[in-house]
Amino acid sequence: MELVIGSGNPAKIAAVNDVFTEDEVFSRDVPSLVSSQPFSDEETRKGAINRAAGSLKANSADIGIGLEGGVMYVEDDLYLCNWGALITRDHVSFTAAGARILLPKEIEHELKIGNELGDVMDGYAKRENVRKKEGAVGIFTNDRISRKAMFAHVVKLLHGQWEYWQQG
């Protein structure tokens, strides 16, 4: 079976490859069609759906997968969030969300003035390409959970839903 992920991000591609080990995985960098820094569960979920749908339009694969990271508020606190979407060639779709982790107030301030989390994290952690490697979740969990692992969890949820649907 062929899958296409709507991103060129190595952490996201590796997450899909880790779960769909028997399948051929392609990547196409497609737009999320949401803001570059999604600021709610709803917007982040929509970005994942748009990436999955866009990847199918860009490739003749059997399944399109979209993964999107964002932030969302719980009361007055800002949390990291992530969503995934899996859409089949015949338009059956599944979505799933993953881990949430509190972000420091100084990160929140930078995001509110229009910066993207990946760019903020490079400066904050004094590292390069955090978004393509450990991600904010890797920094704030002391590398116990990487961005790849966080997205792999979401991809496992999507894969399981899809498998269950296939049985019915």
N, C-alpha and C positions, 0 to 999 in steps of 0.2 A: 504494500500500500504506500502511496505517496502522500506526504504532509508538507504543507508550506507554513512557515511562521512569518508573520508580518513584522519583521524586525531584522536589523543587521547587528543587533547587540549580542556580543559573544556569550554573555551570561544567560540571556534568554534562549539562544540557540542551544547552548549546552544543556539547559534544563529540559528542553523538548527531546533532545537526543538521549538523555538519561532515562526518560520514561518510555519513549517509543523506540525501543532498542531494535526491534525487528523490522522497522519501517525505514523508508528513504525520506530524509528530511531535507527540504530546501528552505532557503530564506529569501525573502523579498522585503526590502526596506520600503514599507508603505506608511502613509501618514495616519495618525490616530484621529485626525479631524476634531480634536479637542485642544484646549490650551496646552502649551508646552509644559506647563506645570499644573496638572489637574488638582483641584482643591476640594474634592468631595468624593465619596464612594460612588455616587451616581456618574460623575464626570469620568472617573477612572475606569469604571465598568464600561461606559460608552466607548472610551478609547480602545479598550481591549476588543470589544465587539467590532468596531470599525477596522481595526487592524486585521482581525480574522477574516472579515468579509472582503477587505481590500486585497489580502493575500491570495484569496481564491480567484479574484478577478485578474490578478497578475500572473497566475500559474494554473495549470490544469490539474492540480492535485485533487485527491479524494477528500482531504480535510484541510481546513485553514485554522490556524491558531493565532490568537492575539494575546499578548501579555502587556499589561500596562501598570506602571507604578505611579502612585500619587500620594497625596496627603489628605487628611480629613480631621474635622474637629469632633471631639467628644467633650461636651460642655465647653470649657475654655482652653482645653489642651489640644495640641496638634499632634496627630499620629501619622506615621507612615502607613500606607495601605497599598494593596496590590490586588489586581484582578486578572482573570484569564477568561478567554472565550474560545470555544471550539465550535466550528460550523462545518457541517458536511456539505458535499457537493449538491445534495438535494435539499438544502436549506434547513436542516435540523440543527438547532443550536443549544449549547450548554454554556453556563457561566459558573464561575467559582471565585471566591475570595480567599485570601490567605492571612498571614500574620499581621498583627498591628503592634507597633512599638512607639512609645512616646518620644517625641523629638524635643531637644533643648530649646529654650526660649530664643536664644540667639539665632538658631536655624530658622525658627518661625519668622523672626523679624526680616531676615534676608529674603525669604520666600514672599512675604507680604509686599516687599518693594519691587517684586518682579523677577527675581533670580530663580533659576531652576535648581532643584535639589542636587542634581549631579554636579553642577558647577560650584554650588555652595560647599558641598562635601569635599571637593578637591582642596579648597582653601582651608576649611575647618580641620581636616585630617592631615594637611600638608602632604598629600599624595596626588598622583595623577590618574585620571580615568577611573575614578571610584565607581561610576555608573556601569562601567564595562567589566569591573572586577568584583570586589567584595560588596559594593553598594553601601548605602547608609546603614542597612541592617547589619552588615558585617562590622562596620565601625562601632556601632552602638551595642553590639553583642560580643565585643572583644573577639571577633572572628569565629564565634561558635556557630553562627548561622550566616552563610554567604547569600548574596543576591541570587546566585544560581540555585542554591538549596531552597530558598524561599519560593522562587518561581517553580522549581521542580515539584514542590508540594501542591501548588495550584494546578500544575499540569497533571499530577496524579489524580486529583479530584475530577478534573475534566475527563481524563482517560477512563476512570471508573464509571462516571455517569454515561459516557458513550458506550462502554462495554455492556452496562446494564440495559441500556436502551436497545442494543443490538439483540439481546437475548429475548426481548419481548416481541 
